[in-house]
């Protein structure tokens, strides 16, 4: 079992244990499922002091199998809720070609046209792969989504309950006037320690470029403006890296 799959298995076991904590015991001592309260997101919004419809930002971390939902408050972004990613495909590293069953990494944007309320995977939004960076490197693929149904052939699959909350926040932000929602997808939380641990990877140059966007958000609390120039991501205020 490779490191990525091992981490995904452990994440799934943690989620399963969490479900047991949420569950209760019936009178006969039989485990009875108790669903998460319908107002769980509302409670998170109250704690975060943000309203549904505020501009949002999404970060996904492969190795940790986590999706973070952030919302704007007072010019900066606050973390509303962290969701377990039910499953994703492939290994650490970018998606290269159509059919490789690899989940992408990079900086993407979701527009209203990329929302799909009628998805066969409950609800979904297209992250916009391939973007300008991917195309500059000859990467191919289509219909790379964040969706429900807990099944992945290259996408990031959430539980149905999770995607309902995430999709609802993204849709409300776009309907409220946000032109697009940035979705930043990383192989792992890009701390110096983790970068060092993966320093021998063939993707380390690519990941150093991604880390510029990661660090910009960590430092300023706002999603940075990111463009693509000369085949690299250009993060506003940061000198472009090279692979």
N, C-alpha and C positions, 0 to 999 in steps of 0.2 A: 504494500500500500504506500503510495507516495505521500509526501508531507501534506499537499493540498487536500487530497482525498481523506487523509487521516483527520485533518482539522475539520473538514465538513462532517465527517461521521461524529466527531466529538460535539460539534455544534448541534447536530440533530439530536444526540443523546441529551444534551443540556435542555433543548427545547422540550423533549419528551418528559424529562424530569419536572420541568416547570409546569407542564400540563397536569402532571400528577399532583403537584402542589395546589393548582387551581381546582382540581377535582375534589369531591367530597365523598364520604361514606354513607350509604343508605342505612336504614334501620337494621337490615340483616347483615351489615358489614360488607356489602358488595359495593365496589367502586362505581360511583355514579358521576357521569360527566357534568360539569357545571361550566357553561360557556362564559367567555370573557364578557364583562358588562358592556352593553351596547354604547355606553357613554365613555368608554376608556379614552378615546381620542379627545372628546370634549374636556375630560379632566386634565389631559396633558396640555391642551391649549390654555386652560385656565392657569395651570402651574407656570406655563411659559409666558403668560400674559400677551398672547397673540390671538388674533381672530381668524377664522376660516375665511379665505379670500386674500390674505396677506401674501406677498411674494414668497416663494419657497425655493429651496435648493436641496438637492439629493446627492448623497455620497454613498458609494457601495464599496465594500472591502471584501475581496474574494476569500483570502485565507481565513479571515474571521467569520465569514458568512454573515455579514451584517449590512443592513441598509439604514442610513441615518436620514431622517426628515428634519430639515431646518426651516425656519420661517423668519422673516424680517421683523425686527422690532427696534424702532428708534435709530434706524440707519445701520444697524448691525444685525447679524443673524443669531438666533438662539436655537438650541437643539430641542425639538418638540418631542421626538420619540425615536428610539432605535428598534428596528425590527429584525428578527432572524430571517436570513435568506434560506428558504426551504431547500433549494438545490441550485447549482449552476453546473456548467459543462466544461470538460477539459481540465487543463492544468494552469498554473500561474504563467502569465504571458499573454500577449495580444492575440486576437483573432486574425488569421492570415488569409483564409480563402473560404469561399462558399462550400458548405458541406463538411468542414473540419470539426464540427461540433465543439467549437471553442467559444467560450463567452468572452466578449471584447473587454478591453481596457482602454481608457482614454477620457477625453473631455467631449461631452455630447450635449445636445439641446433638444428639448421636447417642445413642440408647438401644438396648437389645438388640432391641426390636421393629423397629428400622430397619435391622438387618443382613439381608442377603440372600445366603446362601451358594449359592443356585441361580440367580443372575442370568444372563441371556443375555449379559452383558458380563463374564463370568468370575466375579467377585465384586463386591459393591457394598454401600455403606451410604448411606442417605438422610440428607442433612444437616438436614432438617426445615424446608425452605422451603415455604410462607411462615411465618415466625415472627411473634411479636406485633408487631414493628416493621413488617414487610412488610404485615401485615393492616391496621394503623393507617393505612397509606398507600395502601390499595386495590390492593396488588400481588397478582397471582395467578400460579399455576403449581403443578406437582406433580411428584413423583418426580425431584427434583433430587439427583443422586448424585455420589459419588466412586466410580469403577468402573474396570475394566480394559478391554482390547480396543482401546484407543487411538482411539476414535471418540466424538465429542461432538455432541449436539444441544441443549446447554444445561448439560451436566454437566462435571465435571472428570475427564478420562479419563487413566488411568495405563497403563503397560505391565502385562501380566499378572503378571510377576515382581514389579513394584513393589506392585501392589494386594494380592498374596498376603502380603507382609510387613506392609503397613499394616493391612489387614483383620485379620490374625492378632493384631497388637498391640492393636487396638481391641477385638476380641472377648475377648481374654484379660483386659484391664482390666475390661470390663463383667462378665465371669464371675467376676472376683476381687472384685467388690463396688463398683466405681466406678458410681455411679448413672447418669451420662451423661458423654459425652466432648465437651468443647467443641471446635468447629471454627470458627476465625476466618478469614474470607476477605476479603482486602484487594485493592485495585486494583494496588498496588505497595508496596514497602517504604516505610513512611510516615515517612521522614526529613524534616527541615525543608527540605532542598534539593529533594527530589522534590515536596513539597507546594507549594513555591514555583514549580516548573516547571509544575505543573498548576493554578496559582492562577486561571486564567481559565475553567476548566471549569465547566459548569453544575452539576456534582456536588460542588463544593468544600465546600459546607456539610455535606453528607452525609459527605464524607471527613474533615472536621474532627471530626465526631462519632465516626467509626471510629478516628481517630488517638488518641482518649482511651483506648480499649481497648488499642491497640498500645503506647502509651507506658507504660500501667500494667504490662503484662507485661515490657516492656524494663527498667523500673525495678526491679520487685520479683521477677522470675523466677518468678512464679506466675500462672496464669490468673485474671483478676479476676472478681468477681461482677458480672454485668451483667443489668439488668432494663430494661423499657421503660415510660416514664412520659411522658404528654403527647406521644406521637409521636416521642420521641427515646430513644436509648440512654442509660441511666443507669449509669455505671461507678462502683462502690463507691469512695468517697473522692475522687471527682472531681465538680466542678460540672457539671451536664448542659449539653451544647451545644445549639445551635439551628440548624436548617437555614435 
